[in-house]
Amino acid sequence: MFHLIFSSIDGFISTVQTWLYIEVVQPLLFHFDLMVYDEDTYDSLYWVLVGVLEVLVMYALLRPLEALRPVEQWDNRKAVRVDVIYTWIAKLGILNLFFFFALQPWFDELQGWLRLHGIANIEFDNLWPGVTTQPLVTFVMYLLVLDFAGYWYHRWQHRIGVWWELHAVHHSQRQMSLWSDDRNHILDTLLQASFFAAIALVIGVSPGQFVVLTAITNLAQSVQHANIRLYYGWLGERLLVSPTFHRRHHAIGYGHEGLKYGCNFGVLFPWWDMLFRSASFSRELEPTGISDQLEGRHYGEGFWAQHGLAFKRIGERLAFRRRRVDNDASAV
């Protein structure tokens, strides 16, 4: 069933990809003397189409639910508009695809070096012949590995001060909506794209599988950030990250500031939070944002302002650290 559904969707997207490339993209490449990028552009077009389809499905499913069962009612949705820009940049997936293919030659060289020195190649899907070689089982295993990596990536974003200043762009949104998932500093997006592309290559994910894995993860995270009053029930909340569970992560004073340095970091599954004692299943619907916003600190309203202020905060943090080191040295 899974393979049939995947094949049907893949066939539809491939048909549109071929038509669009032949009728629109290739003539433009030829006109501007860019045919040297012919093959790469064709491959990238598949990812772009998946992203467009994902945004359309996301909006069609989630926007009506936000209107019917909102957590918060807003008189002005101006703060949400910039997140739409972030969403289109991220969902088109150009950065993810670029890093996946950019790292592929390096990874192939590494594999060749390992074989030359008698070190077995990584064959993640052959851990249990006859079982892990099944397409659905392999796909689920890839999903679990990437989700586990995503949990720790997210915790590091909150733990490492300079990194947090980048991630704060995401948390500074006080009107969480279906668009908020992709509100990330472009530098953080670059780091994330390279991180997951490298892991995907190490465990043997093919380009086609990587597209689907990324699309599933992105769509799930859009649901989590949506302004929807939605609770999965006692068991469901412990099987899949819900809007209620993830909203707690964004809650002022709780998600990234309470429990030492945060809670509810899970991307798809709350199991890692439960395992590493960072889970909070409170159903209290708290205001979202960062505590110092209540004290008047600004994180920027527009796309470029948010990026610039993040670099400013990093500079201030590094300068403070330098002064503290100098003061300690002078005290000695």
C-alpha positions as CSV (number, residue, x, y, z in Angstrom):
1,M,0.0,0.0,0.0
2,F,2.7,2.5,1.0
3,H,4.8,1.7,-2.1
4,L,1.7,2.1,-4.3
5,I,0.8,5.5,-2.8
6,F,4.4,6.7,-3.1
7,S,4.6,5.5,-6.7
8,S,1.4,7.3,-7.7
9,I,2.4,10.6,-6.1
10,D,5.9,10.2,-7.6
11,G,4.5,9.5,-11.0
12,F,2.2,12.5,-10.9
13,I,5.0,14.9,-9.8
14,S,7.4,13.4,-12.4
15,T,4.9,13.9,-15.2
16,V,4.4,17.6,-14.2
17,Q,8.2,18.0,-13.8
18,T,8.9,16.7,-17.3
19,W,6.2,18.8,-18.9
20,L,7.2,22.0,-17.1
21,Y,10.8,21.4,-17.9
22,I,10.3,20.8,-21.6
23,E,7.8,23.6,-22.1
24,V,9.1,26.3,-19.8
25,V,12.4,25.8,-18.1
26,Q,14.6,24.3,-20.8
27,P,13.7,27.0,-23.4
28,L,14.7,29.6,-20.8
29,L,18.0,27.9,-20.1
30,F,18.7,27.7,-23.8
31,H,17.8,31.3,-24.3
32,F,20.1,32.5,-21.6
33,D,22.9,30.1,-22.5
34,L,22.7,28.1,-19.3
35,M,22.3,24.6,-20.7
36,V,25.4,23.6,-18.7
37,Y,23.0,23.4,-15.7
38,D,20.5,21.4,-17.7
39,E,20.6,18.2,-15.7
40,D,20.9,19.8,-12.2
41,T,18.0,22.1,-13.0
42,Y,15.8,19.2,-14.0
43,D,16.5,17.3,-10.8
44,S,15.9,20.4,-8.7
45,L,12.5,21.0,-10.3
46,Y,11.2,17.8,-8.7
47,W,12.0,19.1,-5.3
48,V,10.5,22.5,-6.1
49,L,7.2,20.9,-7.2
50,V,7.1,18.8,-4.0
51,G,7.5,22.0,-2.0
52,V,4.7,23.8,-3.9
53,L,2.4,20.8,-3.5
54,E,3.2,20.7,0.2
55,V,2.4,24.4,0.8
56,L,-0.9,24.0,-1.1
57,V,-1.9,20.9,0.9
58,M,-0.8,22.6,4.1
59,Y,-2.8,25.7,3.5
60,A,-5.9,23.8,2.3
61,L,-6.0,21.6,5.4
62,L,-4.8,23.8,8.2
63,R,-6.2,27.3,7.4
64,P,-9.8,26.2,7.8
65,L,-9.0,24.5,11.1
66,E,-7.3,27.7,12.3
67,A,-10.4,29.6,11.5
68,L,-12.7,27.0,13.2
69,R,-10.7,26.1,16.3
70,P,-8.1,28.9,17.0
71,V,-6.0,28.9,20.2
72,E,-5.8,32.7,19.9
73,Q,-7.9,35.3,18.1
74,W,-5.9,38.1,16.5
75,D,-7.3,41.4,15.3
76,N,-4.2,41.9,13.1
77,R,-2.3,39.2,11.3
78,K,0.5,41.5,10.2
79,A,3.1,39.6,12.3
80,V,2.2,36.4,10.4
81,R,2.9,37.7,6.9
82,V,6.7,37.6,7.2
83,D,6.4,33.9,8.0
84,V,4.8,33.3,4.7
85,I,8.1,34.5,3.1
86,Y,10.1,32.1,5.2
87,T,7.8,29.2,4.3
88,W,8.2,29.6,0.6
89,I,12.0,29.9,0.9
90,A,12.2,26.7,3.0
91,K,9.5,24.6,1.5
92,L,10.9,24.9,-2.1
93,G,13.8,22.9,-0.6
94,I,16.6,24.3,-2.8
95,L,19.0,24.5,0.1
96,N,18.3,20.9,1.3
97,L,18.7,19.5,-2.2
98,F,21.9,21.6,-2.8
99,F,23.6,20.2,0.2
100,F,22.5,16.7,-0.5
101,F,24.1,16.7,-3.9
102,A,27.0,18.8,-2.8
103,L,28.0,16.3,-0.1
104,Q,27.4,13.3,-2.3
105,P,30.8,13.4,-4.1
106,W,32.6,13.9,-0.8
107,F,30.7,11.0,0.7
108,D,31.5,8.7,-2.3
109,E,35.2,9.5,-1.8
110,L,35.0,8.6,1.8
111,Q,33.3,5.3,1.0
112,G,36.0,4.5,-1.5
113,W,38.7,5.3,1.1
114,L,37.0,3.0,3.6
115,R,36.8,0.2,1.1
116,L,40.5,0.7,0.2
117,H,41.4,0.2,3.9
118,G,39.2,-2.8,4.4
119,I,36.5,-1.0,6.4
120,A,33.0,-2.2,5.5
121,N,30.6,0.3,4.0
122,I,27.6,1.5,6.0
123,E,24.6,-0.6,4.9
124,F,21.9,0.7,7.1
125,D,19.1,-1.1,5.4
126,N,20.8,-4.5,5.6
127,L,21.0,-4.7,9.4
128,W,18.3,-7.5,9.3
129,P,18.2,-9.1,5.8
130,G,14.7,-9.8,4.8
131,V,13.2,-7.3,7.2
132,T,15.1,-4.0,7.0
133,T,15.4,-4.4,3.3
134,Q,11.6,-4.0,3.0
135,P,10.9,-0.5,1.5
136,L,8.4,0.5,4.3
137,V,10.6,-0.8,7.1
138,T,13.7,0.9,5.7
139,F,11.7,4.2,5.3
140,V,10.5,4.0,8.9
141,M,14.1,3.4,10.1
142,Y,15.4,6.4,8.2
143,L,12.6,8.5,9.6
144,L,13.5,7.4,13.2
145,V,17.2,8.1,12.8
146,L,16.6,11.5,11.3
147,D,14.0,12.4,14.0
148,F,16.4,11.3,16.7
149,A,19.1,13.6,15.1
150,G,16.5,16.4,14.9
151,Y,15.8,16.2,18.6
152,W,19.4,16.7,19.5
153,Y,19.9,19.4,16.8
154,H,17.0,21.2,18.4
155,R,18.4,20.9,21.9
156,W,21.7,22.2,20.8
157,Q,20.0,25.3,19.3
158,H,18.8,26.1,22.8
159,R,21.9,25.1,24.7
160,I,24.6,26.9,22.7
161,G,24.3,30.7,23.3
162,V,25.4,31.9,19.9
163,W,23.2,29.3,18.2
164,W,20.3,30.3,20.3
165,E,20.5,33.9,19.0
166,L,19.9,32.5,15.5
167,H,17.1,30.2,16.7
168,A,15.5,33.1,18.6
169,V,14.2,34.3,15.3
170,H,11.9,31.3,15.3
171,H,10.8,31.7,18.9
172,S,10.2,35.5,18.7
173,Q,7.0,34.9,16.8
174,R,4.2,35.6,19.2
175,Q,1.4,34.8,16.8
176,M,2.1,31.1,16.0
177,S,0.4,29.9,12.9
178,L,0.7,27.2,10.2
179,W,3.4,29.4,8.6
180,S,5.6,29.6,11.7
181,D,7.6,26.4,11.3
182,D,9.9,27.8,8.7
183,R,10.5,31.1,10.4
184,N,14.3,30.5,10.8
185,H,17.4,32.6,10.3
186,I,18.9,31.8,6.9
187,L,22.2,30.8,8.6
188,D,20.4,28.4,10.8
189,T,18.6,27.0,7.8
190,L,22.0,26.5,6.0
191,L,23.3,24.6,9.1
192,Q,20.2,22.5,9.3
193,A,20.2,21.6,5.6
194,S,23.9,20.5,5.7
195,F,23.4,18.6,9.0
196,F,20.5,16.5,7.8
197,A,21.9,16.0,4.3
198,A,25.1,14.6,5.8
199,I,23.2,12.2,8.1
200,A,20.9,11.1,5.3
201,L,23.9,10.2,3.1
202,V,25.7,8.4,6.0
203,I,22.7,6.1,6.5
204,G,22.1,5.5,2.8
205,V,19.0,7.6,2.0
206,S,18.4,8.0,-1.7
207,P,17.6,11.4,-3.2
208,G,13.9,10.3,-3.8
209,Q,13.5,9.1,-0.2
210,F,15.2,12.2,1.1
211,V,12.6,14.4,-0.7
212,V,9.7,12.4,0.8
213,L,11.2,12.3,4.3
214,T,11.8,16.0,4.3
215,A,8.2,16.7,3.0
216,I,6.6,14.5,5.7
217,T,8.7,16.2,8.4
218,N,7.9,19.7,7.2
219,L,4.2,19.0,6.9
220,A,4.0,17.5,10.4
221,Q,5.8,20.6,11.8
222,S,3.4,22.9,10.1
223,V,0.6,21.1,11.9
224,Q,2.5,21.5,15.2
225,H,2.8,25.2,14.8
226,A,-0.7,25.9,13.6
227,N,-3.0,28.1,15.6
228,I,-5.3,25.2,16.3
229,R,-6.8,24.0,19.5
230,L,-6.0,20.3,19.0
231,Y,-5.3,17.6,21.6
232,Y,-4.5,14.1,20.5
233,G,-5.6,12.4,23.8
234,W,-3.5,10.8,26.5
235,L,-2.0,8.1,24.2
236,G,-1.9,10.1,21.0
237,E,0.1,12.9,22.7
238,R,2.7,10.3,23.6
239,L,2.9,8.9,20.1
240,L,3.1,12.0,18.0
241,V,4.1,15.6,18.6
242,S,0.8,17.6,18.6
243,P,0.1,21.4,18.4
244,T,-0.6,21.3,22.2
245,F,2.7,19.5,23.0
246,H,4.8,21.8,20.7
247,R,3.0,25.0,21.8
248,R,4.4,24.3,25.3
249,H,7.9,24.4,23.8
250,H,7.1,28.0,22.5
251,A,5.4,29.1,25.8
252,I,7.1,32.1,27.5
253,G,9.0,30.9,30.5
254,Y,8.5,27.2,29.8
255,G,9.5,25.8,26.4
256,H,13.0,27.2,26.0
257,E,13.5,28.8,29.4
258,G,12.1,26.3,31.9
259,L,13.3,22.8,32.9
260,K,17.0,24.0,32.9
261,Y,16.9,25.1,29.3
262,G,13.7,23.9,27.7
263,C,11.2,21.2,27.1
264,N,9.4,19.4,24.2
265,F,12.2,19.5,21.6
266,G,10.8,16.5,19.6
267,V,10.4,17.0,15.9
268,L,7.9,14.2,15.0
269,F,7.8,11.9,18.1
270,P,7.8,12.9,21.8
271,W,9.6,9.7,22.7
272,W,13.0,11.3,22.8
273,D,11.7,14.0,25.2
274,M,10.3,11.2,27.3
275,L,13.5,9.2,27.2
276,F,15.8,12.2,28.0
277,R,13.4,13.8,30.6
278,S,12.6,16.9,28.6
279,A,8.9,16.2,28.1
280,S,6.1,18.4,29.5
281,F,2.5,17.2,28.8
282,S,0.8,20.2,30.3
283,R,-2.3,21.3,28.4
284,E,-2.1,24.9,29.6
285,L,-2.2,27.2,26.6
286,E,0.4,29.8,27.5
287,P,1.3,32.9,25.5
288,T,4.2,32.3,23.1
289,G,7.4,34.2,22.5
290,I,10.6,35.0,24.5
291,S,10.5,36.5,28.1
292,D,12.6,39.6,27.3
293,Q,10.1,40.6,24.7
294,L,7.8,41.4,27.6
295,E,10.5,43.8,28.8
296,G,10.6,45.6,25.5
297,R,13.3,43.8,23.6
298,H,12.7,43.8,19.8
299,Y,13.5,40.9,17.5
300,G,12.4,42.7,14.3
301,E,9.2,42.7,12.4
302,G,10.5,42.3,8.8
303,F,12.6,39.6,7.2
304,W,15.8,41.6,7.0
305,A,15.4,43.2,10.4
306,Q,15.1,39.8,12.1
307,H,18.3,38.6,10.4
308,G,20.2,41.8,11.2
309,L,19.2,41.8,14.9
310,A,20.2,38.2,15.3
311,F,23.8,39.1,14.2
312,K,23.7,42.1,16.5
313,R,22.7,39.9,19.4
314,I,25.5,37.5,18.6
315,G,28.0,40.4,18.5
316,E,26.7,41.6,21.9
317,R,27.0,38.1,23.4
318,L,30.5,37.6,22.1
319,A,31.6,41.1,23.3
320,F,30.1,40.3,26.8
321,R,32.0,37.0,26.9
322,R,35.2,38.8,25.9
323,R,34.8,41.4,28.6
324,R,34.2,38.8,31.2
325,V,37.3,36.9,30.2
326,D,39.3,40.1,30.4
327,N,37.9,41.0,33.8
328,D,38.7,37.5,35.2
329,A,42.2,37.8,33.8
330,S,42.8,41.2,35.4
331,A,41.4,40.0,38.7
332,V,44.1,37.3,38.7
